[in-house]
Amino acid sequence: MAPASLQKPQLLAELQERFQGRFGRPPAWAVRAPGRVNLIGEHTDYNDGLVLPCAIDRDTWIVGAARDDARIRIHSREMSGDAPPAEVRVAGPHDRAGDWVDYVRGAVEGVGREAGRMPPGLDLAVASEVPSESGLSSSAAFGVALVVALERAMEITLAPEARGRLAHRCESGFVGVPCGIMDPYASALGRRDHALRIDCRSEAVEAVPFPGDALRILVAHSGVRRRLATGGYGDRRAECEAARGAAEPVLERPLASLRDVGTEDLSRLEPALEGRLFRRLRHVVTENARVDAFRAALAAGEHARAGVLLREGMASLQRDFEVSIPELDVLCEAADAAPGVLGSRLTGAGFGGCTVHLVEAAQASAAAQRLADCFEARFERRPPVFEIRPADGASIFF
């Protein structure tokens, strides 16, 4: 059930009314799953690497009730508009259609296979506080929420790790988004006032205390939407695989992924690899090292050092991985020039979305104002800037 600290939000009350209006009866239960912000460790997850995200206090909610037939009807506040609820046949066939309902189809198939039986017919309604295409994992929050909704409807119990793995298989295997395990794991396993060090090879998770009394996390939205299923994200994954293949004969050992390349190998690889592939590889290798250095800095109370590592990560994402854009650059530059800001970088895959900023608690409000002012002066629009708190992972609310 929901953590004791979680109170019924206004969004849930609105969603319950929406369900009543669409389906003519009240929902019987509600579940939630949070978005996530990645503090450091970008483009390392699909290379079997290290990441350090935290679940955030912005949720996707699903409410539902059973039906007496083999249909699942779902209404989304964000996606459905005034259209009738979408329908999915419980028994299938569950073929990918290329729309948002693929997440439902994939979850039904995945959870049904895990449970050894298909879910009952259901009416579902969904609404989210996580902005889409922002780098805050709205799709993972939706996928994890769907898994928990089906778990609730089927009266089965899944471990948080199983929730994350099922949501990942749905998004990567069924929907076709080339994503790693980080996002659904962060949404499923989040812990209040902690970040999570996730080893994406072993899937081992370690809770890392976040010093919320001293530091704040600001997130700024560039207003540039990004899509994972197309474009540069897939290109970077392919380039990482090409870099792995090119590095293997130079190092004269098998490499399952770029996780198997160490910082001590970089001097041998630089003259041997094509420049673009070497830069992609160098980012992944040095970013893995930054994750554990950042974790150590937090543990030691070396907050300034943690900020330096964020800035170094941003420079690598700009120079070596080439996934930043002018809007993200300006947000980071403006914030880093503000008093009390320790470090900034883009969060998520890049090409748009959000930036994350580590700020001394007493300076957070002034820093948010400054970076919004600077961005508005450059782009003539004001970016949303909000403070987030590390939050608990997905749960059944009632």
HUJOZI-V511240 format. One line per field, one symbol per residue. psi: psi as a letter, one per 20 degrees, with the letter a starting at -180 (. if undefined). Layout:
BEGIN
psi: ???
END
This chain:
BEGIN
psi: rqqhioqorhhgghhghggghhikrqqirqrqpqaqpogqmpkhgjkkbqrmrqqrlpqpqpqrqqrjakqppppphhhhcjqqqqqppgiaqnqpikrhihhgghgggghgggijqqrrqqpqqqqqiopqkijjlhhhgggghgghghgghilrpqqhhhgggghghggggghjpmraigghgghhjqppkqrpopoigijqpppoppmihhqqoqpppiioqqphirbhghghghhhhhhghhhghgilqqohrihjprhiihhhhgihqqgghgggghggghhghhghhgghgghijmhhgggghgghgghhhgghiljrrhghggggggghiqpiphqqrqqaiajacrqqpoqpgijgghgggghgggghhgikqpqppqpqpprqaqqpg.
END
